[in-house]
Amino acid sequence: MTLTAIQDQAAIIEILAREAGALALTHFETLATVPVESKGHLDLVTAADQEVERFVTERLARDFPDDGIFGEEGAAYQGNSGRIWVIDPIDGTFNFVRGGDQWAVSIGLYQSGRPVFGVIHAPVRDQTVVGGDSMPATLNGTPMKARAGLDANRAACGVGFHPVIPVERRLQTLRFVLEDARMSFRCCGSATISLIEVALGQVDGYLGMGESTWDLMAALPILEQIGITSTVDWTKTDLTAKLRFACGTPEFLKLVDPLVPFGATLQDTL
């Protein structure tokens, strides 16, 4: 694609993410009437998730008819271009249901076996992050600063656990963070929001245990533009996989390598 075509695509997806966020907000403002279902213990899905995914799917199918679509709530279309749009309609549904601001719409592009572009819109926080291959990372239109380094005296990381992760494995992870890496930690319940915090330098990195590809598909190509990488080996990762990964500055990844080396999977022993 030409640079102009890439910029046009980015503009279309940013508008779409913002409109999807506005749709989600209409449900958020009337939470008492939003139907909530359970996919498992502490794993929720709402009518808002489903409606937002349908909205995004229909627009992507209209604007990019040759591309595939893969969504958290079941959207699936193969396409014939080799490109797949990966949707998380509301990342942080538990926070959404509880009335918190830590949730976002995430739309990422998967091409040639890896994430290449993404848009994240966090409506309540009024944050829109965009970036990817040939697209500098921006926050609300302002270029984001490159990230590097780790100050041991104030090191911190985000941590996320899918509800299916056993308690003992969670405790092993936290023991490593607190005792071995000697870091503080934050757990906000949304991988997408946590990765925005990495981008902003509010934490040095993120440890994810049990997240899905849609949780980070948009964030990773954005973060790569400012020097932040992950341990996910996309050559061995299927879009349906549950992940065990680290994402952060090079110094952060070196520090957590004993816990999450490059290519680690959820099935590996901690």
Secondary structure, 3 states (H helix, E strand, C coil): CCHHHHHHHHHHHHHHHHHHHHHHHHHHCCHHHCCEEEEECCEEEEHHHHHHHHHHHHHHHHHCCCCEEEECCCCEECCCCCEEEEEEEEECHHHHHHCCCCCEEEEEEEECCEEEEEEEEECCCCEEEEEECCEEEEECCEECCCCCCCCHHHCEEEEEECCCCCHHHHHHHHHHHHHHCCCEEECCCCHHHHHHHHHCCCCCEEEEEEEEHHHHCCHHHHHHCCCCEECCCHHHCCCCCEEEEEEECHHHHHHCCCCCCCCCCCCCCC
